[in-house]
Amino acid sequence: MAIIRWEPNDMIREFSKMRSDMERIADSFFGQNSLLRKEGKALLSKWSPALEITESGKDYTIKVDLPGMESKDVEVEATENSITIQGEHKSEKEEKKDNYYYCERNYGSFYRVIPLEPIKLDSITSSMKNGVLEIKATKVEESKPKIQTVKVEIK
């Protein structure tokens, strides 16, 4: 077995190269012209609201936690196989007292696509109460194959 001298600088150089390669890949994936953007909006964002999706025999109920948001800040779109929820969250808190000043701003947009089994587009309803968006959609009834028995005659 051969003994090889260890050079710490070689390892640092390799990690540095690997880091720059990862940054280049991330830029091509998440950058301005990437596939993860729609009309200039990021499809992946740092803030994403919590979802609860329930399914009964005939319909779906989707609840989305959007604390501090109003219905005018949220947009819901539907296709036969999905519901898209997008919006922008903005909040600003400012306090001034004798010896200190406090200001905090939170903002961020979100974009969620929820894939579903086929739904009836004319059945979709949505409402917002106490920061919770609720969307209801009825499933398309599956067409059951018709079976017909045919008698076979012997000739």
DSSP file (Angstrom, degrees, kcal/mol; ACC not computed):
  #  RESIDUE AA STRUCTURE BP1 BP2  ACC     N-H-->O    O-->H-N    N-H-->O    O-->H-N    TCO  KAPPA ALPHA  PHI   PSI    X-CA   Y-CA   Z-CA
    1    1 A M              0   0    0      0, 0.0     2,-0.3     0, 0.0     0, 0.0   0.000 360.0 360.0 360.0 133.9    0.0    0.0    0.0
    2    2 A A        -     0   0    0      1,-0.0     2,-0.5     2,-0.0     0, 0.0  -0.600 360.0-132.2 -87.4 145.7    1.3    3.4   -1.0
    3    3 A I        -     0   0    0     -2,-0.3     2,-0.5     2,-0.0    -1,-0.0  -0.852  21.3-161.3 -96.9 128.8    1.4    6.3    1.4
    4    4 A I        -     0   0    0     -2,-0.5     2,-0.3     0, 0.0    -2,-0.0  -0.930  19.4-121.7-114.7 132.2    0.0    9.6    0.0
    5    5 A R        -     0   0    0     -2,-0.5     2,-0.5     1,-0.1    -2,-0.0  -0.533  25.5-130.7 -73.4 133.6    0.8   12.9    1.6
    6    6 A W        -     0   0    0     -2,-0.3     3,-0.1     4,-0.0    -1,-0.1  -0.737  18.7-166.4 -88.4 126.8   -2.3   14.8    2.7
    7    7 A E    >>  -     0   0    0     -2,-0.5     4,-1.1     1,-0.1     3,-1.0  -0.941   8.9-161.4-113.0 109.1   -2.5   18.4    1.6
    8    8 A P  H 3> S+     0   0    0      0, 0.0     4,-2.0     0, 0.0     5,-0.2   0.827  90.3  61.4 -60.5 -31.0   -5.2   20.4    3.5
    9    9 A N  H 3> S+     0   0    0      1,-0.2     4,-2.5     2,-0.2     5,-0.2   0.837  98.0  57.5 -65.8 -31.5   -5.2   23.0    0.7
   10   10 A D  H <> S+     0   0    0     -3,-1.0     4,-2.2     2,-0.2    -1,-0.2   0.913 107.6  47.1 -63.4 -41.8   -6.3   20.5   -1.9
   11   11 A M  H  X S+     0   0    0     -4,-1.1     4,-2.5     2,-0.2    -2,-0.2   0.908 112.1  49.4 -67.4 -41.4   -9.4   19.6    0.2
   12   12 A I  H  X S+     0   0    0     -4,-2.0     4,-2.3     1,-0.2    -2,-0.2   0.908 110.7  51.1 -63.2 -41.5  -10.2   23.3    0.7
   13   13 A R  H  X S+     0   0    0     -4,-2.5     4,-2.2     2,-0.2    -2,-0.2   0.905 110.3  49.0 -62.5 -42.4   -9.8   23.9   -3.0
   14   14 A E  H  X S+     0   0    0     -4,-2.2     4,-2.6     2,-0.2    -2,-0.2   0.912 111.8  48.1 -65.1 -43.1  -12.2   21.0   -3.8
   15   15 A F  H  X S+     0   0    0     -4,-2.5     4,-2.4     2,-0.2    -2,-0.2   0.892 111.2  51.4 -64.5 -38.4  -14.8   22.2   -1.4
   16   16 A S  H  X S+     0   0    0     -4,-2.3     4,-2.2     2,-0.2    -2,-0.2   0.909 111.4  47.0 -64.2 -42.4  -14.5   25.7   -2.8
   17   17 A K  H  X S+     0   0    0     -4,-2.2     4,-2.3     2,-0.2    -2,-0.2   0.913 112.1  50.5 -64.5 -43.0  -15.0   24.4   -6.4
   18   18 A M  H  X S+     0   0    0     -4,-2.6     4,-2.3     1,-0.2    -2,-0.2   0.900 109.6  51.3 -63.2 -40.0  -18.0   22.3   -5.2
   19   19 A R  H  X S+     0   0    0     -4,-2.4     4,-2.4     2,-0.2    -2,-0.2   0.925 110.2  47.8 -63.4 -44.9  -19.6   25.3   -3.5
   20   20 A S  H  X S+     0   0    0     -4,-2.2     4,-2.1     1,-0.2    -1,-0.2   0.878 111.4  51.7 -65.9 -35.5  -19.3   27.5   -6.7
   21   21 A D  H  X S+     0   0    0     -4,-2.3     4,-2.2     2,-0.2    -1,-0.2   0.920 110.2  48.7 -64.1 -42.8  -20.7   24.6   -8.8
   22   22 A M  H  X S+     0   0    0     -4,-2.3     4,-2.6     1,-0.2    -2,-0.2   0.894 110.9  50.2 -64.4 -40.4  -23.7   24.3   -6.4
   23   23 A E  H  X S+     0   0    0     -4,-2.4     4,-2.4     2,-0.2    -1,-0.2   0.896 110.2  50.4 -64.5 -39.4  -24.3   28.1   -6.5
   24   24 A R  H  X S+     0   0    0     -4,-2.1     4,-2.0     2,-0.2    -2,-0.2   0.910 112.1  47.3 -64.3 -42.6  -24.2   28.1  -10.3
   25   25 A I  H  X S+     0   0    0     -4,-2.2     4,-1.8     2,-0.2    -2,-0.2   0.918 112.0  49.9 -64.8 -44.0  -26.7   25.2  -10.4
   26   26 A A  H  X S+     0   0    0     -4,-2.6     4,-3.3     1,-0.2     5,-0.3   0.899 109.6  51.9 -63.0 -40.4  -29.0   27.0   -7.8
   27   27 A D  H  X S+     0   0    0     -4,-2.4     4,-1.7     1,-0.2    -1,-0.2   0.896 110.7  47.3 -63.0 -39.8  -28.8   30.2   -9.9
   28   28 A S  H  < S+     0   0    0     -4,-2.0    -1,-0.2     2,-0.2    -2,-0.2   0.820 118.9  41.5 -71.8 -27.8  -29.9   28.3  -13.1
   29   29 A F  H  < S+     0   0    0     -4,-1.8     7,-0.7    -5,-0.2    -2,-0.2   0.897 130.2  23.2 -83.9 -43.4  -32.7   26.6  -11.2
   30   30 A F  H  < S+     0   0    0     -4,-3.3    -3,-0.2    -5,-0.2    -2,-0.2   0.431  97.0 116.1-105.2  -1.5  -34.0   29.5   -9.1
   31   31 A G  S >< S-     0   0    0     -4,-1.7     3,-1.7    -5,-0.3     5,-0.2   0.113  84.6 -84.7 -66.2-179.1  -32.9   32.5  -11.1
   32   32 A Q  T 3  S+     0   0    0      1,-0.3     8,-0.2     3,-0.0    -1,-0.1   0.801 127.9  39.7 -59.0 -34.2  -35.0   35.1  -12.9
   33   33 A N  T 3  S+     0   0    0      3,-0.0    -1,-0.3     7,-0.0    -2,-0.1   0.145  91.0 124.7-103.6  19.8  -35.4   33.0  -16.1
   34   34 A S  S X  S-     0   0    0     -3,-1.7     3,-0.9    -7,-0.1    -5,-0.1  -0.213  74.3-112.9 -78.7 169.2  -35.9   29.6  -14.4
   35   35 A L  T 3  S+     0   0    0      1,-0.2    -1,-0.1    -6,-0.2    -5,-0.1   0.614 109.8  73.1 -73.1 -12.9  -38.7   27.2  -14.8
   36   36 A L  T 3  S+     0   0    0     -7,-0.7     7,-3.3    -5,-0.2     8,-0.6   0.101  85.7  80.3 -91.7  23.4  -39.7   27.9  -11.2
   37   37 A R  E <   -A   42   0A   0     -3,-0.9     2,-0.5     5,-0.2     5,-0.2  -0.978  58.4-164.2-127.7 143.4  -41.1   31.3  -12.1
   38   38 A K  E >  S-A   41   0A   0      3,-2.6     3,-2.1    -2,-0.4    -3,-0.0  -0.971  78.6 -22.1-128.6 116.0  -44.4   32.3  -13.6
   39   39 A E  T 3  S-     0   0    0     -2,-0.5    -1,-0.1     1,-0.3     3,-0.1   0.892 128.4 -49.9  51.9  44.6  -44.8   35.7  -15.0
   40   40 A G  T 3  S+     0   0    0      1,-0.2     2,-0.4    -8,-0.2    -1,-0.3   0.372 114.3 118.4  80.7  -5.4  -41.9   37.0  -12.9
   41   41 A K  E <   -A   38   0A   0     -3,-2.1    -3,-2.6     1,-0.0     2,-0.3  -0.773  69.2-115.4 -97.6 139.1  -43.3   35.5   -9.6
   42   42 A A  E     -A   37   0A   0     -2,-0.4    -5,-0.2    -5,-0.2     3,-0.0  -0.530  15.0-158.7 -71.3 131.5  -41.4   32.8   -7.7
   43   43 A L  S    S+     0   0    0     -7,-3.3     2,-0.5    -2,-0.3    68,-0.3   0.753  86.7  48.4 -80.8 -24.5  -43.2   29.5   -7.6
   44   44 A L  S    S+     0   0    0     -8,-0.6     2,-0.3    66,-0.1    -1,-0.1  -0.960  77.7 173.6-111.5 133.0  -41.2   28.6   -4.6
   45   45 A S        -     0   0    0     -2,-0.5    65,-0.1    66,-0.1    63,-0.0  -0.872  44.5-113.6-135.5 168.3  -41.0   31.1   -1.8
   46   46 A K  S    S+     0   0    0     -2,-0.3     2,-0.5     1,-0.1    64,-0.1   0.817 104.4  53.4 -71.4 -30.0  -39.7   31.4    1.7
   47   47 A W        +     0   0    0     62,-0.4    -1,-0.1    -3,-0.0    -2,-0.1  -0.915  62.4 168.8-111.0 130.2  -43.2   31.7    3.1
   48   48 A S        -     0   0    0     -2,-0.5    62,-0.1    62,-0.1    61,-0.0  -0.977  31.7-123.2-140.3 124.1  -45.9   29.2    2.3
   49   49 A P        -     0   0    0      0, 0.0     2,-0.2     0, 0.0    17,-0.1  -0.292  31.8-103.4 -69.6 152.3  -49.2   29.0    4.2
   50   50 A A        -     0   0    0     15,-0.4    15,-2.2     1,-0.0     2,-0.3  -0.499  38.5-155.6 -73.7 140.7  -50.3   25.8    5.9
   51   51 A L  E     -B   64   0B   0     13,-0.2     2,-0.4    -2,-0.2    13,-0.2  -0.869  15.7-167.5-118.4 150.4  -52.9   23.8    4.1
   52   52 A E  E     -B   63   0B   0     11,-2.1    11,-2.9    -2,-0.3     2,-0.5  -0.955  11.6-173.7-134.2 117.8  -55.5   21.2    5.3
   53   53 A I  E     -B   62   0B   0     -2,-0.4     2,-0.4     9,-0.2     9,-0.2  -0.953   2.8-178.1-116.1 122.3  -57.2   19.2    2.5
   54   54 A T  E     -B   61   0B   0      7,-2.9     7,-2.6    -2,-0.5     2,-0.4  -0.912   8.8-157.7-118.5 149.4  -60.0   16.9    3.4
   55   55 A E  E     -B   60   0B   0     -2,-0.4     5,-0.2     5,-0.2     2,-0.2  -0.987   9.0-178.1-129.4 126.6  -61.9   14.6    1.0
   56   56 A S        -     0   0    0      3,-3.0     5,-0.0    -2,-0.4    -2,-0.0  -0.510  51.6 -84.2-106.2-175.5  -65.3   13.2    1.4
   57   57 A G  S    S+     0   0    0      1,-0.2     3,-0.1    -2,-0.2    -1,-0.0   0.861 125.0  20.4 -58.0 -37.0  -67.0   10.8   -1.1
   58   58 A K  S    S+     0   0    0      1,-0.1    81,-3.2    80,-0.0     2,-0.3   0.634 123.4  22.8-111.6 -17.3  -68.2   13.6   -3.3
   59   59 A D  E     - C   0 138B   0     79,-0.3    -3,-3.0    60,-0.1     2,-0.3  -0.917  58.1-122.7-149.2 172.3  -66.1   16.7   -2.6
   60   60 A Y  E     -BC  55 137B   0     77,-3.1    77,-2.0    -2,-0.3     2,-0.4  -0.885  14.1-161.9-113.7 146.2  -62.9   18.4   -1.4
   61   61 A T  E     -BC  54 136B   0     -7,-2.6    -7,-2.9    -2,-0.3     2,-0.5  -0.995   9.0-169.6-126.8 125.9  -62.5   21.0    1.3
   62   62 A I  E     -BC  53 135B   0     73,-3.1    73,-2.9    -2,-0.4     2,-0.5  -0.964   1.5-169.6-117.8 125.6  -59.3   23.0    1.4
   63   63 A K  E     -BC  52 134B   0    -11,-2.9   -11,-2.1    -2,-0.5     2,-0.5  -0.964   2.9-169.4-116.3 132.3  -58.5   25.2    4.4
   64   64 A V  E     -BC  51 133B   0     69,-2.7    69,-2.6    -2,-0.5     2,-0.7  -0.981  19.4-134.7-125.0 124.6  -55.5   27.6    4.1
   65   65 A D  E     + C   0 132B   0    -15,-2.2   -15,-0.4    -2,-0.5    67,-0.2  -0.695  33.9 162.1 -81.3 115.5  -54.2   29.5    7.1
   66   66 A L    >   -     0   0    0     65,-3.6     3,-1.9    -2,-0.7    -1,-0.1  -0.538  18.3-168.5-131.1  65.3  -53.6   33.2    6.1
   67   67 A P  T 3  S+     0   0    0      0, 0.0     3,-0.1     0, 0.0    64,-0.1  -0.300  72.8  10.5 -62.5 136.1  -53.4   35.1    9.3
   68   68 A G  T 3  S+     0   0    0      1,-0.3     2,-0.3    21,-0.0    22,-0.2   0.451 103.1 116.5  79.8   0.0  -53.5   38.9    8.9
   69   69 A M    <   -     0   0    0     -3,-1.9    -1,-0.3    62,-0.1     2,-0.3  -0.694  52.6-145.1-102.2 156.0  -54.5   38.7    5.3
   70   70 A E    >   -     0   0    0     -2,-0.3     3,-1.7    -3,-0.1     4,-0.2  -0.738  30.9-106.1-112.2 164.5  -57.7   39.9    3.7
   71   71 A S  G >  S+     0   0    0      1,-0.3     3,-1.3    -2,-0.3    -1,-0.1   0.788 117.3  63.9 -62.5 -27.6  -59.6   38.3    0.8
   72   72 A K  G 3  S+     0   0    0      1,-0.2    -1,-0.3     3,-0.0    -3,-0.0   0.701  98.1  56.7 -69.1 -17.5  -58.4   41.1   -1.6
   73   73 A D  G <  S+     0   0    0     -3,-1.7    15,-1.4    14,-0.1     2,-0.4   0.451 100.2  71.7 -89.8  -1.1  -54.8   39.8   -1.1
   74   74 A V  E <   -E   87   0C   0     -3,-1.3     2,-0.4    -4,-0.2    13,-0.2  -0.922  58.9-165.3-122.9 140.4  -55.6   36.3   -2.2
   75   75 A E  E     -E   86   0C   0     11,-3.3    11,-2.5    -2,-0.4     2,-0.5  -0.990   3.9-165.8-125.3 132.8  -56.4   34.9   -5.7
   76   76 A V  E     +E   85   0C   0     -2,-0.4     2,-0.3     9,-0.2     9,-0.2  -0.974   9.2 177.5-119.6 127.3  -57.9   31.4   -6.3
   77   77 A E  E     -E   84   0C   0      7,-2.7     7,-3.3    -2,-0.5     2,-0.4  -0.935   8.3-161.5-125.3 151.3  -57.8   29.8   -9.8
   78   78 A A  E     -E   83   0C   0     -2,-0.3     2,-0.2     5,-0.2     5,-0.2  -0.986  12.5-179.0-136.6 145.2  -59.1   26.4  -10.8
   79   79 A T        -     0   0    0      3,-2.9     3,-0.5    -2,-0.4    40,-0.1  -0.697  53.0 -90.2-120.6-179.4  -58.7   24.0  -13.6
   80   80 A E  S    S+     0   0    0     -2,-0.2    39,-2.1     1,-0.2    60,-0.2   0.756 126.4  29.6 -65.5 -22.0  -60.4   20.6  -13.9
   81   81 A N  S    S+     0   0    0     37,-0.2    35,-3.4     1,-0.1     2,-0.3   0.345 122.1  28.8-121.4   5.6  -57.5   18.9  -12.1
   82   82 A S  E     - F   0 115C   0     -3,-0.5    -3,-2.9    33,-0.3     2,-0.4  -0.997  53.8-140.0-160.8 161.0  -56.1   21.5   -9.8
   83   83 A I  E     -EF  78 114C   0     31,-1.8    31,-3.1    -2,-0.3     2,-0.5  -0.998  20.1-156.6-124.9 131.6  -56.6   24.6   -7.6
   84   84 A T  E     -EF  77 113C   0     -7,-3.3    -7,-2.7    -2,-0.4     2,-0.5  -0.925   7.4-171.6-111.5 130.7  -54.1   27.4   -7.5
   85   85 A I  E     +EF  76 112C   0     27,-2.8    27,-3.1    -2,-0.5     2,-0.3  -0.984  14.2 162.5-121.6 127.3  -53.8   29.8   -4.6
   86   86 A Q  E     +EF  75 111C   0    -11,-2.5   -11,-3.3    -2,-0.5     2,-0.3  -0.984   4.8 132.6-143.0 156.0  -51.6   32.8   -4.7
   87   87 A G  E     -EF  74 110C   0     23,-1.8    23,-2.3    -2,-0.3     2,-0.4  -0.984  43.4-102.9-178.7-178.5  -51.2   36.0   -2.8
   88   88 A E  E     - F   0 109C   0    -15,-1.4     2,-0.5    -2,-0.3    21,-0.3  -0.995  21.6-151.2-134.0 129.6  -49.0   38.5   -1.1
   89   89 A H  E     + F   0 108C   0     19,-3.3    19,-1.8    -2,-0.4     2,-0.4  -0.870  20.6 171.4-102.6 123.8  -48.6   38.9    2.7
   90   90 A K  E     + F   0 107C   0     -2,-0.5     2,-0.3    17,-0.2    17,-0.2  -0.998   3.3 159.8-132.8 131.4  -47.7   42.3    4.0
   91   91 A S  E     - F   0 106C   0     15,-2.7    15,-2.6    -2,-0.4     2,-0.4  -0.990  13.8-170.5-149.3 146.5  -47.6   43.4    7.6
   92   92 A E  E     - F   0 105C   0     -2,-0.3     2,-0.5    13,-0.2    13,-0.2  -0.995   0.8-170.8-139.8 130.4  -45.9   46.2    9.4
   93   93 A K  E     + F   0 104C   0     11,-3.1    11,-3.0    -2,-0.4     2,-0.4  -0.984   9.6 177.3-124.8 127.8  -45.7   46.8   13.1
   94   94 A E  E     + F   0 103C   0     -2,-0.5     2,-0.4     9,-0.2     9,-0.2  -0.994   5.0 178.9-135.9 131.4  -44.3   50.0   14.5
   95   95 A E  E     - F   0 102C   0      7,-3.3     7,-2.9    -2,-0.4     2,-0.4  -0.997   4.3-172.9-132.2 135.0  -44.0   51.1   18.1
   96   96 A K  E     + F   0 101C   0     -2,-0.4     2,-0.2     5,-0.2     5,-0.2  -0.994  15.0 159.3-127.5 127.3  -42.5   54.4   19.4
   97   97 A K        -     0   0    0      3,-2.2     3,-0.3    -2,-0.4    -2,-0.0  -0.745  55.1 -77.7-132.6-176.5  -42.0   55.0   23.1
   98   98 A D  S    S+     0   0    0     -2,-0.2     3,-0.0     1,-0.2    -1,-0.0   0.909 121.7  15.9 -52.8 -54.2  -39.8   57.4   25.0
   99   99 A N  S    S+     0   0    0     -3,-0.0     2,-0.3     1,-0.0    -1,-0.2   0.367 122.0  43.6-110.6   5.8  -36.5   55.7   24.8
  100  100 A Y        -     0   0    0     -3,-0.3    -3,-2.2     2,-0.0     2,-0.4  -0.981  54.2-150.7-148.7 162.4  -36.8   53.2   22.0
  101  101 A Y  E     -F   96   0C   0     -2,-0.3     2,-0.4    -5,-0.2    -5,-0.2  -1.000  15.2-172.8-133.1 131.6  -38.2   52.7   18.5
  102  102 A Y  E     +F   95   0C   0     -7,-2.9    -7,-3.3    -2,-0.4     2,-0.4  -0.992   9.4 166.4-130.5 128.4  -39.3   49.4   17.2
  103  103 A C  E     +F   94   0C   0     -2,-0.4     2,-0.4    -9,-0.2    -9,-0.2  -0.977   5.0 177.5-144.5 128.0  -40.3   48.6   13.6
  104  104 A E  E     -F   93   0C   0    -11,-3.0   -11,-3.1    -2,-0.4     2,-0.4  -0.998   5.9-169.4-134.5 133.3  -40.8   45.2   12.0
  105  105 A R  E     -F   92   0C   0     -2,-0.4     2,-0.4   -13,-0.2   -13,-0.2  -0.980   2.6-175.6-124.6 132.9  -42.0   44.4    8.5
  106  106 A N  E     +F   91   0C   0    -15,-2.6   -15,-2.7    -2,-0.4     2,-0.3  -0.989  16.8 150.8-123.8 135.3  -43.0   41.0    7.2
  107  107 A Y  E     +F   90   0C   0     -2,-0.4     2,-0.2   -17,-0.2   -17,-0.2  -0.987   1.7 141.3-156.1 160.2  -43.9   40.4    3.6
  108  108 A G  E     -F   89   0C   0    -19,-1.8   -19,-3.3    -2,-0.3     2,-0.3  -0.768  34.9-124.1 168.1 148.4  -43.8   37.6    1.0
  109  109 A S  E     -F   88   0C   0    -21,-0.3   -62,-0.4    -2,-0.2     2,-0.3  -0.718  22.8-161.8-103.4 159.0  -45.7   36.2   -1.8
  110  110 A F  E     -F   87   0C   0    -23,-2.3   -23,-1.8    -2,-0.3     2,-0.3  -0.961  10.7-170.4-138.3 157.9  -46.8   32.6   -2.1
  111  111 A Y  E     +F   86   0C   0     -2,-0.3     2,-0.4   -68,-0.3   -25,-0.2  -0.897  11.4 177.8-150.3 112.1  -48.0   30.4   -4.9
  112  112 A R  E     -F   85   0C   0    -27,-3.1   -27,-2.8    -2,-0.3     2,-0.5  -0.976  12.2-164.8-124.0 131.1  -49.5   26.9   -4.3
  113  113 A V  E     -F   84   0C   0     -2,-0.4   -29,-0.2   -29,-0.2    -2,-0.0  -0.970   7.9-162.4-113.0 124.5  -50.8   24.5   -6.8
  114  114 A I  E     -F   83   0C   0    -31,-3.1   -31,-1.8    -2,-0.5     2,-0.2  -0.906  10.8-146.0-110.0 108.1  -53.0   21.7   -5.4
  115  115 A P  E     +F   82   0C   0      0, 0.0     2,-0.3     0, 0.0   -33,-0.3  -0.537  27.5 171.9 -73.9 137.7  -53.4   18.7   -7.7
  116  116 A L        -     0   0    0    -35,-3.4     3,-0.1    -2,-0.2   -56,-0.0  -0.882  39.4 -93.3-136.5 166.1  -56.8   17.0   -7.4
  117  117 A E  S    S-     0   0    0     -2,-0.3    -1,-0.0     1,-0.2     0, 0.0  -0.401  78.7 -57.5 -69.2 163.4  -58.9   14.4   -9.1
  118  118 A P        -     0   0    0      0, 0.0    22,-2.3     0, 0.0     2,-0.3  -0.147  65.9-168.8 -51.7 134.3  -61.3   16.0  -11.7
  119  119 A I  B     -G  139   0D   0    -39,-2.1     2,-0.6    20,-0.3    20,-0.2  -0.869  28.7-106.5-124.1 156.9  -63.6   18.6  -10.2
  120  120 A K    >   -     0   0    0     18,-3.0     3,-1.4    -2,-0.3    18,-0.5  -0.740  25.2-154.4 -82.7 118.9  -66.6   20.5  -11.4
  121  121 A L  G >  S+     0   0    0     -2,-0.6     3,-1.0     1,-0.3    -1,-0.2   0.835  91.6  55.8 -65.3 -32.5  -65.5   24.0  -12.1
  122  122 A D  G 3  S+     0   0    0      1,-0.2    -1,-0.3    -3,-0.1    -2,-0.0   0.516 101.2  60.3 -79.2  -1.9  -69.0   25.5  -11.6
  123  123 A S  G <  S+     0   0    0     -3,-1.4     2,-0.3    15,-0.2    -1,-0.2   0.483  75.4 115.9-100.0  -3.5  -69.2   24.0   -8.1
  124  124 A I    <   +     0   0    0     -3,-1.0     2,-0.3    -4,-0.3    13,-0.2  -0.495  37.1 173.4 -77.2 130.3  -66.2   25.7   -6.5
  125  125 A T  E     -D  136   0B   0     11,-2.3    11,-2.8    -2,-0.3     2,-0.3  -0.950   7.8-171.5-129.4 152.8  -66.9   28.1   -3.7
  126  126 A S  E     +D  135   0B   0     -2,-0.3     2,-0.3     9,-0.2     9,-0.2  -0.996   6.5 172.6-144.0 149.3  -64.5   30.0   -1.4
  127  127 A S  E     -D  134   0B   0      7,-2.1     7,-3.3    -2,-0.3     2,-0.4  -0.977  18.1-144.8-149.3 158.2  -64.9   32.1    1.7
  128  128 A M  E     +D  133   0B   0     -2,-0.3     2,-0.4     5,-0.2     5,-0.2  -0.990  22.2 164.9-133.1 127.8  -62.5   33.7    4.2
  129  129 A K  E >   -D  132   0B   0      3,-2.1     3,-1.6    -2,-0.4    -2,-0.0  -0.987  68.0 -10.9-144.7 129.8  -63.1   34.1    7.9
  130  130 A N  T 3  S-     0   0    0     -2,-0.4     3,-0.1     1,-0.3    -1,-0.1   0.845 128.8 -50.7  52.1  40.8  -60.7   34.9   10.8
  131  131 A G  T 3  S+     0   0    0    -62,-0.2   -65,-3.6     1,-0.2     2,-0.5   0.613 113.9 114.9  77.7  12.2  -57.7   34.5    8.5
  132  132 A V  E <   -CD  65 129B   0     -3,-1.6    -3,-2.1   -67,-0.2     2,-0.5  -0.965  52.6-154.0-119.6 118.9  -58.7   31.1    7.2
  133  133 A L  E     -CD  64 128B   0    -69,-2.6   -69,-2.7    -2,-0.5     2,-0.5  -0.771  12.0-164.6 -87.3 129.7  -59.5   30.6    3.5
  134  134 A E  E     -CD  63 127B   0     -7,-3.3    -7,-2.1    -2,-0.5     2,-0.4  -0.975   6.4-175.1-121.0 126.2  -61.9   27.8    2.9
  135  135 A I  E     -CD  62 126B   0    -73,-2.9   -73,-3.1    -2,-0.5     2,-0.4  -0.967   3.2-167.7-120.6 133.3  -62.4   26.4   -0.6
  136  136 A K  E     +CD  61 125B   0    -11,-2.8   -11,-2.3    -2,-0.4     2,-0.3  -0.971   8.4 175.1-122.4 137.8  -65.0   23.7   -1.5
  137  137 A A  E     -C   60   0B   0    -77,-2.0   -77,-3.1    -2,-0.4     2,-0.4  -0.999  23.4-134.0-143.2 138.0  -65.1   21.8   -4.8
  138  138 A T  E     -C   59   0B   0    -18,-0.5   -18,-3.0    -2,-0.3   -79,-0.3  -0.740  25.7-121.6 -93.0 137.4  -67.3   18.9   -5.9
  139  139 A K  B     -G  119   0D   0    -81,-3.2     2,-0.4    -2,-0.4   -20,-0.3  -0.400  27.5-107.3 -72.5 151.1  -65.7   15.9   -7.7
  140  140 A V        -     0   0    0    -22,-2.3     2,-0.2   -60,-0.2    -1,-0.1  -0.659  41.1-111.8 -75.5 133.0  -66.8   14.9  -11.2
  141  141 A E        -     0   0    0     -2,-0.4     2,-0.3     1,-0.1    -1,-0.1  -0.467  30.3-119.6 -69.1 133.7  -68.8   11.7  -11.0
  142  142 A E        -     0   0    0     -2,-0.2     2,-0.6     1,-0.1    -1,-0.1  -0.528  22.9-123.7 -72.7 135.5  -67.0    8.8  -12.5
  143  143 A S        -     0   0    0     -2,-0.3    -1,-0.1    -3,-0.0    -3,-0.0  -0.702  24.5-139.7 -81.6 126.3  -68.9    7.3  -15.4
  144  144 A K        -     0   0    0     -2,-0.6     2,-0.1     1,-0.1    -1,-0.0  -0.681  22.3-110.3 -86.9 135.3  -69.5    3.6  -14.6
  145  145 A P        -     0   0    0      0, 0.0     2,-0.4     0, 0.0    -1,-0.1  -0.406  30.4-125.4 -66.3 137.5  -69.0    1.3  -17.5
  146  146 A K        -     0   0    0     -2,-0.1     2,-0.5     2,-0.0    -3,-0.0  -0.680  22.8-159.2 -85.3 134.6  -72.3   -0.3  -18.7
  147  147 A I        -     0   0    0     -2,-0.4     2,-0.5     2,-0.0    -1,-0.0  -0.952   8.7-175.1-117.1 130.7  -72.3   -4.0  -18.9
  148  148 A Q        -     0   0    0     -2,-0.5     2,-0.4     2,-0.0    -2,-0.0  -0.989  18.8-137.9-127.9 130.3  -74.7   -5.9  -21.0
  149  149 A T        -     0   0    0     -2,-0.5     2,-0.5     2,-0.0    -2,-0.0  -0.728  17.4-160.8 -88.2 131.8  -75.1   -9.7  -21.0
  150  150 A V        -     0   0    0     -2,-0.4     2,-0.3     2,-0.0    -2,-0.0  -0.954  13.8-132.6-115.7 127.6  -75.5  -11.2  -24.5
  151  151 A K        -     0   0    0     -2,-0.5     2,-0.6     1,-0.0    -2,-0.0  -0.570  16.2-139.6 -77.9 140.1  -77.0  -14.7  -24.9
  152  152 A V        -     0   0    0     -2,-0.3     2,-0.4     2,-0.0    -1,-0.0  -0.890  13.6-150.0-102.4 123.9  -75.1  -16.9  -27.2
  153  153 A E        -     0   0    0     -2,-0.6     2,-0.5     2,-0.0     0, 0.0  -0.746   7.4-138.3 -94.5 141.0  -77.2  -19.1  -29.5
  154  154 A I              0   0    0     -2,-0.4    -2,-0.0     1,-0.1     0, 0.0  -0.858 360.0 360.0 -97.3 127.6  -76.0  -22.5  -30.6
  155  155 A K              0   0    0     -2,-0.5    -1,-0.1     0, 0.0    -2,-0.0   0.372 360.0 360.0-111.3 360.0  -76.8  -23.3  -34.2
